[in-house]
Amino acid sequence: MWKDIDQFSHRFCGIAVTARYVPTNRKVSSEMSPEEFREWEGNWYGELSSEPFVDHLKQGSVIVIDNQGDGDTGSTGSANILIWESRGAVGLVSAGGVRDTDEIIKQGNPVYMDLSKRGRGIRPGRNEIESVQKPVVVGGVLVNPGDVIVADGDGVIVVPREQAEFVAEMAHIIMEKDKAARANLFEQLGKKKDFTVEEK
């Protein structure tokens, strides 16, 4: 949703924790008192559209949510994404709705999503949790729990866990070669080197 062009803090790499939300077909009464509404909303969040994937989060987790069929529901908001961060999540990849995008950007929470699918409404009455830590599809790509997720300004890559070590080694070789070539070009052009070309 946003890019930090100074420190690239929108980038992340981590291990997938997956969840799938589906549209609900349960009828909702339009005649509730404020007290009844608060109880109904609490029950929906607590039982039907809860966040059981939070129990699987640890430092370096990436939450991957398949919620592509739930219309303009905002399955993620500015408060729950902070809770996920407090449990170790480094970023979110979502097929569907994210709401409170101004606040999420201001908070600096890295989120990758289809920007045409921003959400407006909250989950109660709109969707239900279908599965946790099962294979999901986001952006036409299969994501299994435990896969490696890498995200930067160009998009998101899913690396199957069993191929992660080999892919990381090859990516490192390519990155170092590119960095060296760019460093030489910086020198030729008289540009001041920045952290994208400096050796660590």
N, C-alpha and C positions, 0 to 999 in steps of 0.2 A: 504493500500500500504506500510505502514511503521509502525514500533513500537518504541515508546519512552520507553525504558526499565528502565529509571531512574524515570520519573514522571508519566508515563502512560497517557500522554496528547493526545494519539491517541484514547482514550476512549471518548465516548460522550453519552448523553441521551437527547432527545429532541422530538419536535412535528413535524410530517411529513407535508411537503409542497410538493405536487406531480406535476410532469410534464411528458408528453409523447412526444417523437420525433419519427417520422416515416420517412422511406426513401422517397425521392422525385422522381417523375417521370416527372418532367419538363425538357425540353430540354435546354441545355446551349450552347451558341455559343462559339466556340474555337477561334474566330477571334475578339478579343477586343483589343483596345489600352489600355495602362496603365490607362489612365483617365477613359475610359469606364469600365474597370475592377473594379476600386475603387468605382465607382458609383454603379455598379451591386452588388458588395460585400456588400456595405453599405445598399442597398435596401433589400438584402436577410436577413442580420442580423436584420434589422429594421422591416421587415414585415413578411417574410415567416418562418424564423428560429430564432425568437426573444426569449426573456426571460421574458415573462409576469408574471411568478411566483415570480419574484423579488418583486413585489408590495405586496405579501403576507408574505414576510419574516419579522420576528421580533426576538428579542433576544430569543435564544433557539430553533430556527427552524432547522430542518434537511431536506435538499433537497433530494428527492427521485426521480430519473429519470429512466423511462422506455424507453430505447433507444436500446433495444436488437436487433432490426432488421436493424440497419443502418450501418452494416459492420464495417469498420475501421474508421468511422468518430469520431473525437475527439470533442464530444459535450461540454466537459468541458476542459478549459485550465487554465494556471497559472494566467492570469489576471482576468478572470471573477469569478474565485473562490474567489479571494481577494475582489471583489466587493460584492459577496454574504456574505462573512465574515463581511464586513463593515456594512451590513444590519442586522446582528444578527445571521447568520447561524453558527452552531457549527460543522457541518459535512455534508458529501455527501455520499449517497448510490446510485450507478449507475449500471444499468444492462449492459450498453455498454461502448463505448469508452471514455477514458480520455486521453488527450494528455499532453505534458509538464510535465511528471511525475517527472523528476529530479527537476524541479523548485518547483512543488507542495510539494514534500517531503522536500526540503530545506526550504520552507516557513512554514512547519509544519501544513499544512491543512489536517485534518483527512478525508481520502477517503477510502471507502470500495467498492470493485468492483471485477468482475471476471478478474484476472490478465492476462488471455489469450486474453482479448478484449481491449487492449490498443489501443487508436486511433492515427491516424497520420494526417489525413486531417481535415481541418476546416469545419464548417457546410455549408457555402454557396455552392449550387450546389449538396449537398449530402442529407440533411434532412430538415424536416419542423416540426414546433411545431404542435402537434395534439390536445393536451388538457392540461389544467392546473387545479389543485385542483379537479381532478377526480380520481377514483380508478385506480391503476396501478399494474402491476405484475413485481416483481424483484426477481430473484433467485427462481422462482416458487411460490412466496408468494404474496398474495393479500395485498396491502397497500392502505388504505384509508386516505385521508387528515385528519389530526388531530390525527392519531394513534401515539402511543409512540414508538420511535425507540431507541434501546439501542445497542451500539456497543462497542466491546472490541477486544482483540487479538484473541479470539475464533470465532468471526464472528458477525452477526447482528441478533437481535431479534425484531420482530414486535409485539407489544401488542395492540390489539384493544382498542380504547379509553374507551369504556364502561367497560372494564375489568381491566383498568390500576391501579386503587386504590387497588383492591384486590391483583393483581399480585405483586405490589410494596411492600405491607405488608408482603406477604409470602416470597418474595425474601430477604427482610431485615432480617427476622427471620433466614432463611437459611444461609445468609452471616455472621451474627453475631455468629452463632453456629460454622461455619467453621473457622472464624477468631480466636475464643477462642481456638479451638482444635489445630490450627496451632501455636498459641502463646505458648501453652504448649509444643508442639514439639520443637519449637525454643529453649525454656529453657532447655529441656532435652538434646538437641544436642549442647548446648553452642553457639548457633548462636545469633548474635546481632539482636534484633528486628528491623524491618523496618516498613514503614507506612502501609504495607498491613496487619499487625497484631496488630498494636498499637490502643488503644482505643482513640476515639475522645472526 
